[in-house]
Amino acid sequence: MTQAILLEDVESLGQRGEPIDVSPGYLRNYLIPRKLAAPATTGALEQAQQRQAAAEKAEQARAEREEQAASLLSKTVLTIQQRADDGGKLFGSVGPKEISEAIREARDLRIDRRKVRLEQPIREIGTHMVEIELADGTVATVKTIVAEES
């Protein structure tokens, strides 16, 4: 058996960066030509460990940024001006697109409109709690005030 380091995720062998034991022919004839693995030398093993440590550090930093964004969004109060009739019904509606644009203007955060959880568009004046889904299942609730345009 020969030791190799996976350069990509291979379903039957393992995840990227893992050292594996495979037959020399399989490594030479299949994995290396398809750039799925490289022979495991001392330098390559160290480099794989460094890449894995850097990836873990980057993942931790990303999770920390998401947590900061969630706490910032939870403190945010959005005010969206819309035209409405005398009964408080909007001419039109406030949907995920308008909410994500309001967040971008208020907090300079880019939130994909598909991450805004609304069962139905907001169609009346008032205060509404809107959930924003961030990465890793983190959910932030944003207080959204829909006011009549003056």
N, C-alpha and C positions, 0 to 999 in steps of 0.2 A: 504494500500500500504506500502511496505517495501522499504527502500533505500538501494542500493547496489552500489559498485564501479566496473566498467568493468575492467577486467584484459586483455582482448583481444578486438579487434574491432569486434562488432557484427552488422551485416548489418541493422537489423531492430531496434536496440536499440541505438547505438552510438559508439563513438570512445573509445579507451583504456584510462583509467584513469578518465573518466567522471562519476559523480554520477548520478544514474538513479532511478526512482521509478518503481517497479514491484510488482506483487502479491507475497505473501510469498511462495505459493506453487511452482510458476514458478522459484523463486530463489532457493528454497530448492531442488526441483526435477530435474531441468534442468541446470540452470546456474552454480551452485556450483559443481555438479559431473563432469561437462565437463570443469571445471576450467576456465569458461568464466567471472565469477564475484565473488565477495566476499561481505559479509555483510558490510554495511557502519557504522563503529564505528568511534568515534572521532579520534582515533589513525590512523585508515586506511584512513580517509579523509585527515589528515595532511600528511601522507606518500604519498598519491596520488598527493597532491599539490607539495610536494618536488620533486617527480619523474618528474612531468610535468615541474617544473622550471629547473631541471637539464637537461632535454631533450631540452628545449628551449635554454639553455646556450650552450649545445653541438652543436646544429644546427647553432647557431650564430658563434661559433668558426670554424665549418666546412666551413661555407659560407665565413668567413674571410680568411681561408687557400686557398680556391678555388680562391678568388679574388687575393691573393698574387701570386698564381701559374699562373693565367692568365696574370698578369702584368709582371711576370718574363718571361713567354713564349713570350709575345709580344716584349720583348727586345732581344730575342734569335735569333741568325743567325746560322743556321746549314750548315755545309759543308759536303757533301757526295761524296766520290770518287767512280767512276765507270769507267769501261772500255768502250771506245767509238770508233767509226770509224772516218775517216777524216771529214765526214760531220756533226759530232756532234750527231749522233744517238747512243744511248746506246746499248750495247750488253746485252740485258735483260731490266730490268726496276727498278725504285725505287718506292716501294709501301708503304702502311701504316706500315708494319712491320719494314722496314728499318728506316722510320722516327721516329717511337716510340723508337727504339733502339738508334738512334742518340740523341734524347732528353734525354734518360736515361744516356748516356755517357756525354753529355754536361752539364746538369743541375741536374742530379741525381733525376729526377722526373719520376715516373712510370706512363706512359700513356698507356691505353689499345689501341691496334691497331685499334679496332672498333670505337674509338673516333676520329680517324684521318679522316678528310673529304677530299677525293680525288675522283673526278668524274672518272678519269682514272689514271692508274699508270704513273709516269713521265718517258718518253722515250727519252728525249733529254737533252743535256747539257744546262745549263742556270740557271737563278734565277726564282724561283717559290714561290708564296705565298700559304701556306698550312694552312687550318683552323683546329684547334683542339677544339673539343667540350668537355667542362668541365661540372660539375654538374649544375643543375638549369638553363640550357640553356646558360650559359656563354660560349662565343666563343673567343678563342685567335688565332691570326694570326701569324704564324712563317715563317720567311724568310728562304727559303731553297735554297742553292746554290749547284747545281749538277755540279761537276767538273770532268775533265778527269783524270783518274788514270795515274800517271807518272811512 
